[in-house]
Amino acid sequence: MTTSNVTKAEIVEIQEFSRGKELSQAGDKKVTVQFNPQSLKVALSNQNSGGDQPGGSSRQFVGSGTSKLTVELIFDSSDDGSDVRTKTQAVAYFVMAKEQPAAENRRTPPRMRFQWGSFIFEGVVDSMDETLEYFSEEGVPLRATVSLGMSRDDIVFLFGSAHSGGAGKATGATSPLDSARPGDSIASMAARIGASADWKGIASANGIDDPLRVQAGARVNLNARKD
């Protein structure tokens, strides 16, 4: 008889979102799912930042993009008769707001990474719906379905190693673009990812003539540098 190692999906806390090809370092908080999900639902969308253009053109400017992931996870404790919520409370950690050092983000959910083999999604958990489906004769919940909604404010594709056991490096990234906020400059955008010292190189690589004033909604590759 042969056995195979099944890669389990994981949810881990991260300090910052990954940029480029390397995954950002994970923290100590990690949840390994009990049963892998049946499916993953990914939704990508753009928010229009302008209406009809002069001359009757119906073309619209594209503002910020968003990525969303929805997944259902099943937890079961019927083997030992314990309350299944002792397992699901570890997932609830990722939806609880935490104190942040920056004044502009006093309380926000922790940044997280959902990884299952080569599939990686980084963002924050917006919602958690828990359905308790099976109880013992004593009224102890033994099985739960947890629906998680996750999102981030841009569109980034991260790919991991299918043989990494859920803890590998990204092997590539597509469209690692950040959207400019109102009043942004290249320097302020670069500072958000710790690359403020090279903001001139970022502006040059993106062909931006006025790095002090970036139109809100403009998409900028903050990993690009002019050789």
N, C-alpha and C positions, 0 to 999 in steps of 0.2 A: 504494500500500500504506500502511495506517495502522498506527501503533504506539500502544500505551497504556502508561502508567506503572503498574506493579503495586506496590501497597504491600506492603512486606515486614515481617514480624513482627520485633520487637526485644526484647531483654532488656537492661535498663539497671540499673545500681546506683543506689539512692536513699539519702539520709541518714535520712529518716523517712517514715512512711506518710502518704499524702494524707488530708486532712480537708476535708469540705465540697466545694466545687465546683472548687477550684484544685488542680492536681497539684503535689506537692512537687518540688523541684528535683532534677534528675538529675545524677549524677556523671559522671566522664570514662569510666568503664568501660561499654562498650556492645558487644553482639553482635547483628549483623543476620543473621537466618537465611539460609541459602543457598537453601532451598526452603520455601515456606509449608506449614504442616501441613495434613493432610487434614481433621482435626477437632480440637476441643477438648472435654475432658470436665471439667465443673464439678460438684463435690459440695458441698452445704451440709448441715450437721447441727447439732443442738442436743444438749447434754449435760444430762440431768435432774439436778437438785440436791436432789431430795427424793422421798420415797415417797408412799404413800397418806396423804391428809389425814384429820384427825379427823372422825368422823361417817360414815366409810365411803366418802368420795369418792375416786375413783381418779385425780383430776386431779393432775398433778405440776408442780412449779415448774421452769421452764426455766432452766438455768444458762448457761454460756458457749456461744457458737456458734462454729463453725469453718467455714472455706471452703477447698476444695482444688481445685487445677487439675492435670490430667494432660495432657501433650502429647508427641507424638513428632516429632522433627526429623530430617531426612535431610541428611547431608553427603557430598560426593563430590569427589574430587581426581583422577579418572581422566584429566582433560584435560591435566594437567601431570606426572602420575606421582608426585606428592609424597605423603608420609604424611598420611592424612586426619586423624590425631590432632593435627596442627598447627592444624586448624580447631576440633576439638572441645575442645581444652584451654582455649580461651577460655570455653566454656560451663561447664567444670569449676570455673572460678574462683568461681562462684556457690554451689557446694556446700561450699567449703572454709571452715572456721571461721577467724575473724579475732580478734585481740586487741581487746577493747573497754575503754574507759576506766572504765565503771561496774563496781564490784566484784561486783554481782549477776549480771552477764553477762560473765564474763571472756573466753569464746570462743564466738562465735555466727556463723552464716553471714551474709553481707551481705544487707541488705534489697534487694529487687529489684522491678522492674516488668516484667511481660510485656505488651506492647502490640502489637496488630494492628488497624490501622484504628480503629474505635470501641470495640473490646474491650480492656479494661484489667483486669489482675489484679496486685495488689501483695501480697507476702508474702516467704517465704524458701524456698529450694530444699531440700527434705528428702532427695531421692534423685535419683541420676543413673545410669541403666543404659545402657551403650554396647555395641552389638552390631556387630562388624566383619564385614562381609558379602561383601566382594570384595577379592581380593588380586592383585597383579601376579605375574609369573613369578618375580620376585626375592623374593617374600614381603612386599612392602610393602602395608599395608592402604590401600585406595583408596576404600572406601565404608563409612559407618557410620550406624546408626540410633540416635539418642539419645532415651531416654525420661526425661522430667523429671517429678518430683512436687513440687508447690509447695503451701504452705499458709499460713494466717494464723489468728489466734485470735479472729476476729470475722466478722461477715457484713456486707460493704460492697459496694455496686455503684458502679463508676466508669465513666463513659462519656466517650470521647474523640471527636475529630473524625475522620470517615471520610476526610477529605481532608488530614489533617495530616501524612501521610507517617510516621506513627509517633511524632511528637514534638509533639503538641498539648496543649491544656488539656482538663480534664474539663468536660463540658457539664452534668453533673448528678450527684447521688449520692442513693442511697436507703438508709435505715436506717443512718446512720453512727453506730452505737451501740457503746459500749465496755462490757465486762462487768467488774463490780467484783470485785476479788480479796479473799480473806480479810484483814480488818484495814484495808481501804481506807476512806478518807474522800473527799469530793468534792475537797478540796484536793490529796490525793496523786494522784488520778486525773487532775486537771487539770494537775498538774506534769509528768506523763508526755508531754503534748503541748505543753508550754510555755505553758499558759493559767492558771497558778496564781494570778495576780493577780486573776482574775475568777471565782474559785470560788463566791463568794456568788451571782453572777448565774446561773451554771450550775445551782446547787442550786435557785434560785427558779424558773427556766424549766422544770426537770424536776419541779417540785412535790414536792421532797424536804424534809421537815420537819426531819430531823436530819442535816445534812451531815457531821457528825463520825463517824457510824457508818452505813455503807452495807452492806446485806445482801450477802454474797458471791453473785455471779451476777446481781445486779441490772443491768439494761441502762440506760445513761445516755448521753444525747446531749451530748457535751462541746463541741459547736459551738453549742448553744443558749444564748441570752442573754435575760434579761428586759428588755424595752424600758422 
